[in-house]
Amino acid sequence: MVPLFCSGQEGSCYVSTANLDGETNLKLKAAPSATQKAFPATPEGTKSDAGLAALRRDVVSRASALDVCVDAEAPQTSIHEFKGRVRVSGGAAPGDDPLGPKELLLRGTVLRNTAFCVGVVVYTGPETRMVMNSRPAPSKQSNLEKITNRIMLLVLVAQAALALLSSLLYFRERHNLKQHWYLLRPDILLPEGVGYWLTFFVLYSNLMPISLYPTMEWCNTFQAYFIQNDVKMFYTDLSYPAGVRSSNLCQELGQVSYIFSDKTGTLTQNVMELKRVYIAGKVYGDVTAEKGFAGARQVIAARDDRRTCEDIDRFFEVLAVAHTVMVSQAADGTLKYEA
């Protein structure tokens, strides 16, 4: 959706794209200036429900009477690229502005710290970035299942080859059957070659281990049960046991050699402890300390020195500043920090 008006200051709004790219910081979006100036400015300190409702009604009525034309590029998969143009014809403030990624609200994003937005929908259904980037869930098979399928295919080929060999030997020796009066000539509706091959193929069907797959499924089910009830894999802090979401992959656990993960919280349990710092060429703290920051006294003592005091203050100032915090000013002049 291309926003025509945003209730934020200067036509801006903040959106969360965590559902698309996993990033938790808010993204700044804005309405084109050609359309934003066609609407009344948001009054300072408009936070009440009544004030926002009145503003919304005014904006919607003006938008319905606005002559706007939006040209957008063909649908594509990139969520960071967008090209288009918006033209406002007639009215008190006609205009023509180019559009970029900053002027596009994607499906799946969530509006944050902004009361409302009014815009023009340019992509719907299968043309949205979210749907175009979605892929069907892959069919997961363990290495054991893949090997078993290959072996079963080899058994099937061997069974077909044995049936063919037996059919050829039967045709070679069938003239001797006439000497045995008790062996009647079978009535086969199919051609003799095909009929005898199918007969021998059925006779050799015992080569195929039919019960192999059910046995494997039973083994996987019991393995999943034991994993879910393993006391050593129980997380006592949250009373959370191990969960098995795919019993077909239980045997894969013993074949894992490397783990590649970009989820740092998964590996660190989201518990980040300060152990050691490097300030102005000097190291403070001890990595082997069991709890807390062991270099606190050293830092306090070094801060009394004029030569290192400024460097230490700047270091901890950088640690304390949160760059994802949005600063806004209320009607009474006080600053509000939102993230």
Phi and psi in degrees as GROMACS dihedral restraints (atoms count N, CA, C in turn):
[ dihedral_restraints ]
;  ai    aj    ak    al  type     phi  dphi    fc
    3     4     5     6     1   -92.8    20    10
    4     5     6     7     1   115.5    20    10
    6     7     8     9     1   -71.8    20    10
    7     8     9    10     1   133.9    20    10
    9    10    11    12     1   -94.4    20    10
   10    11    12    13     1   -31.5    20    10
   12    13    14    15     1  -147.9    20    10
   13    14    15    16     1   136.2    20    10
   15    16    17    18     1  -125.5    20    10
   16    17    18    19     1   139.6    20    10
   18    19    20    21     1   -75.2    20    10
   19    20    21    22     1    -7.4    20    10
   21    22    23    24     1   -71.7    20    10
   22    23    24    25     1   170.4    20    10
   24    25    26    27     1   -64.0    20    10
   25    26    27    28     1   134.4    20    10
   27    28    29    30     1    58.3    20    10
   28    29    30    31     1    32.2    20    10
   30    31    32    33     1    71.1    20    10
   31    32    33    34     1    26.2    20    10
   33    34    35    36     1  -103.4    20    10
   34    35    36    37     1   161.3    20    10
   36    37    38    39     1  -152.1    20    10
   37    38    39    40     1   161.5    20    10
   39    40    41    42     1  -118.3    20    10
   40    41    42    43     1   135.7    20    10
   42    43    44    45     1  -128.6    20    10
   43    44    45    46     1   150.6    20    10
   45    46    47    48     1  -101.6    20    10
   46    47    48    49     1   125.6    20    10
   48    49    50    51     1  -107.3    20    10
   49    50    51    52     1    25.4    20    10
   51    52    53    54     1   -61.0    20    10
   52    53    54    55     1   -31.9    20    10
   54    55    56    57     1   -73.1    20    10
   55    56    57    58     1   -16.8    20    10
   57    58    59    60     1  -101.1    20    10
   58    59    60    61     1   -51.9    20    10
   60    61    62    63     1  -118.2    20    10
   61    62    63    64     1    -0.6    20    10
   63    64    65    66     1    79.9    20    10
   64    65    66    67     1    -0.6    20    10
   66    67    68    69     1   -81.2    20    10
   67    68    69    70     1   135.7    20    10
   69    70    71    72     1   -91.7    20    10
   70    71    72    73     1   -18.2    20    10
   72    73    74    75     1   -73.5    20    10
   73    74    75    76     1   147.9    20    10
   75    76    77    78     1   -78.5    20    10
   76    77    78    79     1   145.5    20    10
   78    79    80    81     1  -104.3    20    10
   79    80    81    82     1   139.9    20    10
   81    82    83    84     1   -88.9    20    10
   82    83    84    85     1   124.2    20    10
   84    85    86    87     1  -120.8    20    10
   85    86    87    88     1   162.0    20    10
   87    88    89    90     1  -151.5    20    10
   88    89    90    91     1   151.9    20    10
   90    91    92    93     1   -81.9    20    10
   91    92    93    94     1   148.5    20    10
   93    94    95    96     1   -60.1    20    10
   94    95    96    97     1   145.1    20    10
   96    97    98    99     1   -65.1    20    10
   97    98    99   100     1   -27.9    20    10
   99   100   101   102     1   -64.7    20    10
  100   101   102   103     1   -32.0    20    10
  102   103   104   105     1   -96.0    20    10
  103   104   105   106     1   -32.9    20    10
  105   106   107   108     1   -63.1    20    10
  106   107   108   109     1   -37.2    20    10
  108   109   110   111     1   -75.2    20    10
  109   110   111   112     1    -8.8    20    10
  111   112   113   114     1   -82.3    20    10
  112   113   114   115     1    -5.2    20    10
  114   115   116   117     1  -115.4    20    10
  115   116   117   118     1   160.0    20    10
  117   118   119   120     1   -70.0    20    10
  118   119   120   121     1   146.5    20    10
  120   121   122   123     1   -68.8    20    10
  121   122   123   124     1   146.6    20    10
  123   124   125   126     1   -70.9    20    10
  124   125   126   127     1   121.6    20    10
  126   127   128   129     1   -62.4    20    10
  127   128   129   130     1   146.7    20    10
  129   130   131   132     1   -63.3    20    10
  130   131   132   133     1   134.3    20    10
  132   133   134   135     1    76.2    20    10
  133   134   135   136     1    18.6    20    10
  135   136   137   138     1   -78.1    20    10
  136   137   138   139     1    92.8    20    10
  138   139   140   141     1  -122.0    20    10
  139   140   141   142     1   -17.8    20    10
  141   142   143   144     1   -72.6    20    10
  142   143   144   145     1   154.5    20    10
  144   145   146   147     1   -63.5    20    10
  145   146   147   148     1   -38.9    20    10
  147   148   149   150     1   -65.7    20    10
  148   149   150   151     1   -43.0    20    10
  150   151   152   153     1   -64.8    20    10
  151   152   153   154     1   -41.7    20    10
  153   154   155   156     1   -67.8    20    10
  154   155   156   157     1   -37.2    20    10
  156   157   158   159     1   -64.9    20    10
  157   158   159   160     1   -41.5    20    10
  159   160   161   162     1   -65.3    20    10
  160   161   162   163     1   -41.5    20    10
  162   163   164   165     1   -64.3    20    10
  163   164   165   166     1   -39.9    20    10
  165   166   167   168     1   -63.9    20    10
  166   167   168   169     1   -42.7    20    10
  168   169   170   171     1   -63.2    20    10
  169   170   171   172     1   -41.5    20    10
  171   172   173   174     1   -64.1    20    10
  172   173   174   175     1   -43.1    20    10
  174   175   176   177     1   -66.2    20    10
  175   176   177   178     1   -42.3    20    10
  177   178   179   180     1   -64.5    20    10
  178   179   180   181     1   -41.0    20    10
  180   181   182   183     1   -65.6    20    10
  181   182   183   184     1   -39.4    20    10
  183   184   185   186     1   -69.6    20    10
  184   185   186   187     1   -37.5    20    10
  186   187   188   189     1   -66.5    20    10
  187   188   189   190     1   -36.4    20    10
  189   190   191   192     1   -66.6    20    10
  190   191   192   193     1   -25.8    20    10
  192   193   194   195     1   -96.7    20    10
  193   194   195   196     1    -1.1    20    10
  195   196   197   198     1   -85.0    20    10
  196   197   198   199     1   135.9    20    10
  198   199   200   201     1   -94.1    20    10
  199   200   201   202     1    97.0    20    10
  201   202   203   204     1  -121.8    20    10
  202   203   204   205     1   138.1    20    10
  204   205   206   207     1  -126.2    20    10
  205   206   207   208     1   123.1    20    10
  207   208   209   210     1  -114.7    20    10
  208   209   210   211     1   122.0    20    10
  210   211   212   213     1  -103.8    20    10
  211   212   213   214     1   122.5    20    10
  213   214   215   216     1  -122.8    20    10
  214   215   216   217     1   150.8    20    10
  216   217   218   219     1   -69.2    20    10
  217   218   219   220     1   168.1    20    10
  219   220   221   222     1   -63.6    20    10
  220   221   222   223     1   150.4    20    10
  222   223   224   225     1   -57.1    20    10
  223   224   225   226     1   139.2    20    10
  225   226   227   228     1  -144.8    20    10
  226   227   228   229     1   175.4    20    10
  228   229   230   231     1   -92.1    20    10
  229   230   231   232     1   -20.7    20    10
  231   232   233   234     1   -71.1    20    10
  232   233   234   235     1   129.6    20    10
  234   235   236   237     1   -91.3    20    10
  235   236   237   238     1    -4.3    20    10
  237   238   239   240     1  -109.0    20    10
  238   239   240   241     1     4.5    20    10
  240   241   242   243     1  -128.5    20    10
  241   242   243   244     1   140.1    20    10
  243   244   245   246     1  -165.3    20    10
  244   245   246   247     1   136.6    20    10
  246   247   248   249     1  -133.7    20    10
  247   248   249   250     1   135.7    20    10
  249   250   251   252     1  -170.7    20    10
  250   251   252   253     1  -171.0    20    10
  252   253   254   255     1  -154.1    20    10
  253   254   255   256     1   143.2    20    10
  255   256   257   258     1  -124.6    20    10
  256   257   258   259     1   134.9    20    10
  258   259   260   261     1  -126.6    20    10
  259   260   261   262     1   131.4    20    10
  261   262   263   264     1  -110.3    20    10
  262   263   264   265     1   117.4    20    10
  264   265   266   267     1  -106.7    20    10
  265   266   267   268     1   145.7    20    10
  267   268   269   270     1    68.3    20    10
  268   269   270   271     1  -167.8    20    10
  270   271   272   273     1    74.9    20    10
  271   272   273   274     1  -173.7    20    10
  273   274   275   276     1   -80.6    20    10
  274   275   276   277     1   -21.7    20    10
  276   277   278   279     1  -139.3    20    10
  277   278   279   280     1    75.4    20    10
  279   280   281   282     1   -68.5    20    10
  280   281   282   283     1   154.1    20    10
  282   283   284   285     1  -166.1    20    10
  283   284   285   286     1   170.0    20    10
  285   286   287   288     1  -147.9    20    10
  286   287   288   289     1   116.3    20    10
  288   289   290   291     1  -129.6    20    10
  289   290   291   292     1   144.3    20    10
  291   292   293   294     1   -76.1    20    10
  292   293   294   295     1   157.1    20    10
  294   295   296   297     1  -117.7    20    10
  295   296   297   298     1   143.3    20    10
  297   298   299   300     1  -135.4    20    10
  298   299   300   301     1  -170.4    20    10
  300   301   302   303     1   -59.2    20    10
  301   302   303   304     1   -27.2    20    10
  303   304   305   306     1   -69.6    20    10
  304   305   306   307     1   -22.1    20    10
  306   307   308   309     1  -103.0    20    10
  307   308   309   310     1    26.7    20    10
  309   310   311   312     1  -130.5    20    10
  310   311   312   313     1   125.0    20    10
  312   313   314   315     1  -101.6    20    10
  313   314   315   316     1   115.0    20    10
  315   316   317   318     1   -84.8    20    10
  316   317   318   319     1   154.4    20    10
  318   319   320   321     1   -67.2    20    10
  319   320   321   322     1   136.6    20    10
  321   322   323   324     1   100.9    20    10
  322   323   324   325     1   -17.4    20    10
  324   325   326   327     1   -82.3    20    10
  325   326   327   328     1   156.7    20    10
  327   328   329   330     1  -120.9    20    10
  328   329   330   331     1   131.4    20    10
  330   331   332   333     1   -73.4    20    10
  331   332   333   334     1   127.7    20    10
  333   334   335   336     1  -125.9    20    10
  334   335   336   337     1   144.4    20    10
  336   337   338   339     1    54.6    20    10
  337   338   339   340     1    23.5    20    10
  339   340   341   342     1  -137.9    20    10
  340   341   342   343     1   134.1    20    10
  342   343   344   345     1   -67.4    20    10
  343   344   345   346     1   -51.9    20    10
  345   346   347   348     1  -163.1    20    10
  346   347   348   349     1   164.7    20    10
  348   349   350   351     1  -137.6    20    10
  349   350   351   352     1   148.0    20    10
  351   352   353   354     1  -122.7    20    10
  352   353   354   355     1   129.4    20    10
  354   355   356   357     1  -153.6    20    10
  355   356   357   358     1  -173.9    20    10
  357   358   359   360     1  -113.8    20    10
  358   359   360   361     1   126.2    20    10
  360   361   362   363     1   -78.4    20    10
  361   362   363   364     1   124.3    20    10
  363   364   365   366     1  -108.8    20    10
  364   365   366   367     1   -23.1    20    10
  366   367   368   369     1  -132.6    20    10
  367   368   369   370     1   135.5    20    10
  369   370   371   372     1  -135.6    20    10
  370   371   372   373     1   158.7    20    10
  372   373   374   375     1    56.3    20    10
  373   374   375   376     1  -128.3    20    10
  375   376   377   378     1   -70.4    20    10
  376   377   378   379     1    -7.6    20    10
  378   379   380   381     1   -88.1    20    10
  379   380   381   382     1    -7.3    20    10
  381   382   383   384     1   -73.4    20    10
  382   383   384   385     1   154.4    20    10
  384   385   386   387     1   -61.4    20    10
  385   386   387   388     1   -37.9    20    10
  387   388   389   390     1   -63.6    20    10
  388   389   390   391     1   -43.7    20    10
  390   391   392   393     1   -73.1    20    10
  391   392   393   394     1   -38.4    20    10
  393   394   395   396     1   -67.8    20    10
  394   395   396   397     1   -27.5    20    10
  396   397   398   399     1   -89.5    20    10
  397   398   399   400     1    -8.1    20    10
  399   400   401   402     1   -77.6    20    10
  400   401   402   403     1   144.2    20    10
  402   403   404   405     1  -127.1    20    10
  403   404   405   406     1   147.4    20    10
  405   406   407   408     1   -63.7    20    10
  406   407   408   409     1   146.7    20    10
  408   409   410   411     1   -63.4    20    10
  409   410   411   412     1   127.4    20    10
  411   412   413   414     1   -70.6    20    10
  412   413   414   415     1   150.9    20    10
  414   415   416   417     1   -81.5    20    10
  415   416   417   418     1   113.7    20    10
  417   418   419   420     1   -88.7    20    10
  418   419   420   421     1   126.2    20    10
  420   421   422   423     1  -127.9    20    10
  421   422   423   424     1   138.8    20    10
  423   424   425   426     1   -77.4    20    10
  424   425   426   427     1   163.6    20    10
  426   427   428   429     1   -63.0    20    10
  427   428   429   430     1   -33.6    20    10
  429   430   431   432     1   -64.0    20    10
  430   431   432   433     1   -40.9    20    10
  432   433   434   435     1   -66.6    20    10
  433   434   435   436     1   -39.3    20    10
  435   436   437   438     1   -63.8    20    10
  436   437   438   439     1   -43.3    20    10
  438   439   440   441     1   -65.2    20    10
  439   440   441   442     1   -41.1    20    10
  441   442   443   444     1   -62.5    20    10
  442   443   444   445     1   -40.7    20    10
  444   445   446   447     1   -63.7    20    10
  445   446   447   448     1   -39.2    20    10
  447   448   449   450     1   -65.8    20    10
  448   449   450   451     1   -41.5    20    10
  450   451   452   453     1   -64.9    20    10
  451   452   453   454     1   -41.8    20    10
  453   454   455   456     1   -62.9    20    10
  454   455   456   457     1   -36.2    20    10
  456   457   458   459     1   -66.1    20    10
  457   458   459   460     1   -40.1    20    10
  459   460   461   462     1   -64.4    20    10
  460   461   462   463     1   -39.7    20    10
  462   463   464   465     1   -63.2    20    10
  463   464   465   466     1   -39.9    20    10
  465   466   467   468     1   -64.0    20    10
  466   467   468   469     1   -43.2    20    10
  468   469   470   471     1   -64.6    20    10
  469   470   471   472     1   -41.8    20    10
  471   472   473   474     1   -63.8    20    10
  472   473   474   475     1   -38.7    20    10
  474   475   476   477     1   -64.3    20    10
  475   476   477   478     1   -42.2    20    10
  477   478   479   480     1   -64.9    20    10
  478   479   480   481     1   -38.6    20    10
  480   481   482   483     1   -67.2    20    10
  481   482   483   484     1   -40.9    20    10
  483   484   485   486     1   -63.9    20    10
  484   485   486   487     1   -39.5    20    10
  486   487   488   489     1   -64.3    20    10
  487   488   489   490     1   -39.0    20    10
  489   490   491   492     1   -66.8    20    10
  490   491   492   493     1   -43.0    20    10
  492   493   494   495     1   -63.7    20    10
  493   494   495   496     1   -41.7    20    10
  495   496   497   498     1   -65.4    20    10
  496   497   498   499     1   -37.6    20    10
  498   499   500   501     1   -64.1    20    10
  499   500   501   502     1   -42.3    20    10
  501   502   503   504     1   -64.5    20    10
  502   503   504   505     1   -41.6    20    10
  504   505   506   507     1   -66.4    20    10
  505   506   507   508     1   -34.0    20    10
  507   508   509   510     1   -65.4    20    10
  508   509   510   511     1   -44.7    20    10
  510   511   512   513     1   -64.2    20    10
  511   512   513   514     1   -31.7    20    10
  513   514   515   516     1   -70.5    20    10
  514   515   516   517     1   -34.9    20    10
  516   517   518   519     1  -106.2    20    10
  517   518   519   520     1     7.2    20    10
  519   520   521   522     1   -71.4    20    10
  520   521   522   523     1   -21.4    20    10
  522   523   524   525     1   -66.5    20    10
  523   524   525   526     1   -22.6    20    10
  525   526   527   528     1   -75.5    20    10
  526   527   528   529     1   -17.0    20    10
  528   529   530   531     1   -69.8    20    10
  529   530   531   532     1   -23.8    20    10
  531   532   533   534     1   -65.2    20    10
  532   533   534   535     1   -22.7    20    10
  534   535   536   537     1   -74.8    20    10
  535   536   537   538     1   -16.4    20    10
  537   538   539   540     1  -103.0    20    10
  538   539   540   541     1   106.3    20    10
  540   541   542   543     1   -69.1    20    10
  541   542   543   544     1   -21.7    20    10
  543   544   545   546     1   -84.0    20    10
  544   545   546   547     1    -6.9    20    10
  546   547   548   549     1   -96.4    20    10
  547   548   549   550     1   102.5    20    10
  549   550   551   552     1   -76.8    20    10
  550   551   552   553     1   151.3    20    10
  552   553   554   555     1   -75.3    20    10
  553   554   555   556     1   120.7    20    10
  555   556   557   558     1   -70.2    20    10
  556   557   558   559     1   148.3    20    10
  558   559   560   561     1   -94.8    20    10
  559   560   561   562     1   110.3    20    10
  561   562   563   564     1  -118.0    20    10
  562   563   564   565     1   123.0    20    10
  564   565   566   567     1   -73.5    20    10
  565   566   567   568     1   -32.4    20    10
  567   568   569   570     1   -77.4    20    10
  568   569   570   571     1   165.5    20    10
  570   571   572   573     1   -55.5    20    10
  571   572   573   574     1   146.4    20    10
  573   574   575   576     1   -55.7    20    10
  574   575   576   577     1   -43.4    20    10
  576   577   578   579     1   -61.3    20    10
  577   578   579   580     1   -45.3    20    10
  579   580   581   582     1   -69.6    20    10
  580   581   582   583     1   -41.7    20    10
  582   583   584   585     1   -63.1    20    10
  583   584   585   586     1   -45.8    20    10
  585   586   587   588     1   -69.6    20    10
  586   587   588   589     1   -33.5    20    10
  588   589   590   591     1   -64.8    20    10
  589   590   591   592     1   -43.4    20    10
  591   592   593   594     1   -63.8    20    10
  592   593   594   595     1   -36.7    20    10
  594   595   596   597     1   -62.4    20    10
  595   596   597   598     1   -48.0    20    10
  597   598   599   600     1   -69.1    20    10
  598   599   600   601     1   -31.1    20    10
  600   601   602   603     1   -64.3    20    10
  601   602   603   604     1   -40.4    20    10
  603   604   605   606     1   -68.0    20    10
  604   605   606   607     1   -38.7    20    10
  606   607   608   609     1   -64.3    20    10
  607   608   609   610     1   -31.9    20    10
  609   610   611   612     1   -90.5    20    10
  610   611   612   613     1     9.4    20    10
  612   613   614   615     1   -64.9    20    10
  613   614   615   616     1   -18.6    20    10
  615   616   617   618     1   -67.5    20    10
  616   617   618   619     1   -13.6    20    10
  618   619   620   621     1   -67.3    20    10
  619   620   621   622     1   -26.5    20    10
  621   622   623   624     1   -82.4    20    10
  622   623   624   625     1   116.6    20    10
  624   625   626   627     1   -75.0    20    10
  625   626   627   628     1    91.2    20    10
  627   628   629   630     1   -65.9    20    10
  628   629   630   631     1   -34.5    20    10
  630   631   632   633     1   -82.9    20    10
  631   632   633   634     1     3.2    20    10
  633   634   635   636     1   -67.0    20    10
  634   635   636   637     1   -46.4    20    10
  636   637   638   639     1   -66.7    20    10
  637   638   639   640     1   -45.1    20    10
  639   640   641   642     1   -59.5    20    10
  640   641   642   643     1   -36.3    20    10
  642   643   644   645     1   -64.5    20    10
  643   644   645   646     1   -41.8    20    10
  645   646   647   648     1   -63.8    20    10
  646   647   648   649     1   -39.7    20    10
  648   649   650   651     1   -64.8    20    10
  649   650   651   652     1   -39.7    20    10
  651   652   653   654     1   -63.9    20    10
  652   653   654   655     1   -41.4    20    10
  654   655   656   657     1   -62.8    20    10
  655   656   657   658     1   -43.1    20    10
  657   658   659   660     1   -63.5    20    10
  658   659   660   661     1   -38.3    20    10
  660   661   662   663     1   -64.4    20    10
  661   662   663   664     1   -43.7    20    10
  663   664   665   666     1   -67.3    20    10
  664   665   666   667     1   -38.1    20    10
  666   667   668   669     1   -62.6    20    10
  667   668   669   670     1   -42.9    20    10
  669   670   671   672     1   -62.5    20    10
  670   671   672   673     1   -38.4    20    10
  672   673   674   675     1   -64.1    20    10
  673   674   675   676     1   -44.6    20    10
  675   676   677   678     1   -68.3    20    10
  676   677   678   679     1   -34.5    20    10
  678   679   680   681     1   -65.7    20    10
  679   680   681   682     1   -43.9    20    10
  681   682   683   684     1   -67.4    20    10
  682   683   684   685     1   -24.0    20    10
  684   685   686   687     1  -108.0    20    10
  685   686   687   688     1    16.3    20    10
  687   688   689   690     1   -77.3    20    10
  688   689   690   691     1   121.0    20    10
  690   691   692   693     1   -67.0    20    10
  691   692   693   694     1   -33.9    20    10
  693   694   695   696     1   -71.2    20    10
  694   695   696   697     1   -16.5    20    10
  696   697   698   699     1  -104.8    20    10
  697   698   699   700     1    17.4    20    10
  699   700   701   702     1   -93.1    20    10
  700   701   702   703     1   127.3    20    10
  702   703   704   705     1   -89.5    20    10
  703   704   705   706     1   103.7    20    10
  705   706   707   708     1   -71.7    20    10
  706   707   708   709     1   -29.2    20    10
  708   709   710   711     1   -62.0    20    10
  709   710   711   712     1   -38.1    20    10
  711   712   713   714     1  -111.4    20    10
  712   713   714   715     1     6.7    20    10
  714   715   716   717     1    52.1    20    10
  715   716   717   718     1    51.2    20    10
  717   718   719   720     1  -121.3    20    10
  718   719   720   721     1   117.3    20    10
  720   721   722   723     1   -83.1    20    10
  721   722   723   724     1   171.0    20    10
  723   724   725   726     1   -68.1    20    10
  724   725   726   727     1   138.5    20    10
  726   727   728   729     1  -113.9    20    10
  727   728   729   730     1   135.2    20    10
  729   730   731   732     1  -109.2    20    10
  730   731   732   733     1   112.1    20    10
  732   733   734   735     1   -96.2    20    10
  733   734   735   736     1   -18.2    20    10
  735   736   737   738     1  -143.9    20    10
  736   737   738   739     1   104.7    20    10
  738   739   740   741     1   -69.1    20    10
  739   740   741   742     1   -17.3    20    10
  741   742   743   744     1   -72.7    20    10
  742   743   744   745     1   -14.0    20    10
  744   745   746   747     1  -107.2    20    10
  745   746   747   748     1    14.1    20    10
  747   748   749   750     1   -62.2    20    10
  748   749   750   751     1   -41.3    20    10
  750   751   752   753     1   -72.3    20    10
  751   752   753   754     1    -9.7    20    10
  753   754   755   756     1   -74.7    20    10
  754   755   756   757     1   -21.3    20    10
  756   757   758   759     1   -62.0    20    10
  757   758   759   760     1   -33.1    20    10
  759   760   761   762     1   -78.7    20    10
  760   761   762   763     1    -3.2    20    10
  762   763   764   765     1  -110.3    20    10
  763   764   765   766     1     5.1    20    10
  765   766   767   768     1   -78.3    20    10
  766   767   768   769     1   125.1    20    10
  768   769   770   771     1  -111.0    20    10
  769   770   771   772     1   -34.8    20    10
  771   772   773   774     1  -134.2    20    10
  772   773   774   775     1   146.0    20    10
  774   775   776   777     1  -122.8    20    10
  775   776   777   778     1   119.4    20    10
  777   778   779   780     1  -107.9    20    10
  778   779   780   781     1   119.2    20    10
  780   781   782   783     1  -141.7    20    10
  781   782   783   784     1   135.1    20    10
  783   784   785   786     1  -101.6    20    10
  784   785   786   787     1     5.6    20    10
  786   787   788   789     1   -94.0    20    10
  787   788   789   790     1    91.8    20    10
  789   790   791   792     1   -64.4    20    10
  790   791   792   793     1   -30.8    20    10
  792   793   794   795     1   -66.2    20    10
  793   794   795   796     1   -27.6    20    10
  795   796   797   798     1   -66.4    20    10
  796   797   798   799     1   -35.5    20    10
  798   799   800   801     1   -87.8    20    10
  799   800   801   802     1   -30.8    20    10
  801   802   803   804     1  -102.7    20    10
  802   803   804   805     1    -0.2    20    10
  804   805   806   807     1    59.8    20    10
  805   806   807   808     1    22.6    20    10
  807   808   809   810     1    58.7    20    10
  808   809   810   811     1    26.6    20    10
  810   811   812   813     1  -111.8    20    10
  811   812   813   814     1    99.0    20    10
  813   814   815   816     1  -102.6    20    10
  814   815   816   817     1   116.6    20    10
  816   817   818   819     1  -113.1    20    10
  817   818   819   820     1   132.4    20    10
  819   820   821   822     1   -77.8    20    10
  820   821   822   823     1   118.7    20    10
  822   823   824   825     1  -113.6    20    10
  823   824   825   826     1   -36.1    20    10
  825   826   827   828     1  -152.8    20    10
  826   827   828   829     1   141.3    20    10
  828   829   830   831     1  -132.0    20    10
  829   830   831   832     1   156.0    20    10
  831   832   833   834     1  -124.7    20    10
  832   833   834   835     1   112.4    20    10
  834   835   836   837     1  -128.1    20    10
  835   836   837   838     1   119.8    20    10
  837   838   839   840     1    52.1    20    10
  838   839   840   841     1    44.3    20    10
  840   841   842   843     1    83.7    20    10
  841   842   843   844     1     4.4    20    10
  843   844   845   846     1  -126.1    20    10
  844   845   846   847     1   141.9    20    10
  846   847   848   849     1   -99.7    20    10
  847   848   849   850     1   133.4    20    10
  849   850   851   852     1  -122.7    20    10
  850   851   852   853     1   134.8    20    10
  852   853   854   855     1   105.9    20    10
  853   854   855   856     1   173.8    20    10
  855   856   857   858     1  -138.4    20    10
  856   857   858   859     1   124.6    20    10
  858   859   860   861     1   -66.6    20    10
  859   860   861   862     1   -30.3    20    10
  861   862   863   864     1   -80.3    20    10
  862   863   864   865     1    -1.6    20    10
  864   865   866   867     1   -64.8    20    10
  865   866   867   868     1   136.4    20    10
  867   868   869   870     1   -71.6    20    10
  868   869   870   871     1   -44.7    20    10
  870   871   872   873     1  -134.4    20    10
  871   872   873   874     1   141.0    20    10
  873   874   875   876     1    71.4    20    10
  874   875   876   877     1  -173.4    20    10
  876   877   878   879     1   -99.5    20    10
  877   878   879   880     1   112.5    20    10
  879   880   881   882     1   -78.7    20    10
  880   881   882   883     1    -9.1    20    10
  882   883   884   885     1   -99.4    20    10
  883   884   885   886     1    17.1    20    10
  885   886   887   888     1   -62.1    20    10
  886   887   888   889     1   -44.2    20    10
  888   889   890   891     1   -65.4    20    10
  889   890   891   892     1   -37.7    20    10
  891   892   893   894     1   -64.5    20    10
  892   893   894   895     1   -40.4    20    10
  894   895   896   897     1   -66.5    20    10
  895   896   897   898     1   -41.7    20    10
  897   898   899   900     1   -63.6    20    10
  898   899   900   901     1   -40.7    20    10
  900   901   902   903     1   -67.6    20    10
  901   902   903   904     1   -39.2    20    10
  903   904   905   906     1   -69.9    20    10
  904   905   906   907     1   -26.8    20    10
  906   907   908   909     1   -70.5    20    10
  907   908   909   910     1   -21.7    20    10
  909   910   911   912     1   -71.8    20    10
  910   911   912   913     1   -16.4    20    10
  912   913   914   915     1   -85.2    20    10
  913   914   915   916     1   128.0    20    10
  915   916   917   918     1   -62.8    20    10
  916   917   918   919     1   -28.4    20    10
  918   919   920   921     1   -71.0    20    10
  919   920   921   922     1   -28.5    20    10
  921   922   923   924     1  -112.7    20    10
  922   923   924   925     1    -6.8    20    10
  924   925   926   927     1   -60.9    20    10
  925   926   927   928     1   -47.3    20    10
  927   928   929   930     1   -65.2    20    10
  928   929   930   931     1   -40.0    20    10
  930   931   932   933     1   -64.3    20    10
  931   932   933   934     1   -41.3    20    10
  933   934   935   936     1   -65.9    20    10
  934   935   936   937     1   -42.5    20    10
  936   937   938   939     1   -62.6    20    10
  937   938   939   940     1   -42.1    20    10
  939   940   941   942     1   -65.8    20    10
  940   941   942   943     1   -37.8    20    10
  942   943   944   945     1   -61.7    20    10
  943   944   945   946     1   -49.6    20    10
  945   946   947   948     1   -73.4    20    10
  946   947   948   949     1   -23.5    20    10
  948   949   950   951     1   -67.3    20    10
  949   950   951   952     1   -40.4    20    10
  951   952   953   954     1   -64.2    20    10
  952   953   954   955     1   -39.2    20    10
  954   955   956   957     1   -66.0    20    10
  955   956   957   958     1   -32.4    20    10
  957   958   959   960     1   -83.0    20    10
  958   959   960   961     1   -23.8    20    10
  960   961   962   963     1   -76.1    20    10
  961   962   963   964     1   128.9    20    10
  963   964   965   966     1  -103.1    20    10
  964   965   966   967     1   113.2    20    10
  966   967   968   969     1   -79.0    20    10
  967   968   969   970     1    -8.8    20    10
  969   970   971   972     1   -94.3    20    10
  970   971   972   973     1     1.5    20    10
  972   973   974   975     1   -80.4    20    10
  973   974   975   976     1   131.4    20    10
  975   976   977   978     1   -96.2    20    10
  976   977   978   979     1   126.7    20    10
  978   979   980   981     1  -102.5    20    10
  979   980   981   982     1   126.3    20    10
  981   982   983   984     1  -132.4    20    10
  982   983   984   985     1   154.4    20    10
  984   985   986   987     1  -109.4    20    10
  985   986   987   988     1   127.4    20    10
  987   988   989   990     1   -78.7    20    10
  988   989   990   991     1   177.0    20    10
  990   991   992   993     1   -65.1    20    10
  991   992   993   994     1   -31.6    20    10
  993   994   995   996     1   -85.0    20    10
  994   995   996   997     1     3.6    20    10
  996   997   998   999     1    94.0    20    10
  997   998   999  1000     1    -7.2    20    10
  999  1000  1001  1002     1   -75.9    20    10
 1000  1001  1002  1003     1   149.3    20    10
 1002  1003  1004  1005     1   -90.1    20    10
 1003  1004  1005  1006     1   139.9    20    10
 1005  1006  1007  1008     1  -118.1    20    10
 1006  1007  1008  1009     1   134.2    20    10
 1008  1009  1010  1011     1  -111.1    20    10
 1009  1010  1011  1012     1   120.7    20    10
 1011  1012  1013  1014     1  -129.5    20    10
 1012  1013  1014  1015     1   144.6    20    10
